[in-house]
Amino acid sequence: MRTVLGAFSIGSRHGATVILEGRSNLPIGKKLRAAIRIPGRAIIETTAYKDWPYPRSVAYEGYLLTGIERADLIDGTAVEVELLSNDSQM
């Protein structure tokens, strides 16, 4: 699980964009699986899309989490993002 450093909503998108600590080699534009751990609640699974392809090296990444509201992402929220396998669907 990676710590959520920040979260916001963009009016034209359905979901919340989160900034996660650390980097990964997950592809941009592919459907990903996200497990969201919000303190005091059960783990929520949803679809995510990697966002913000920075040309320079930075220590964080952005993801669009579909079906999640910005207000749901309280302090202490963590997210695990992984590529969906070919036989798994969300």
C-alpha angles and dihedrals in degrees: 000000000000124000119251107235095183143346136200142163129238113208096226094052129074106228140020129293115223132193111220129198115247136018134271139183094236113139124256116240097018124118109256134186117240126194110198120200110198113183111258095013138087118266111273121212121206143147120277136189123202111241139187108041100207116200092211130058113269132167097239144047138210127230134183109226110201121218093017125112121220089233090061093061103085129175112295095033115146131190134203114200125191140164114264114244117240093253097045123086133185 
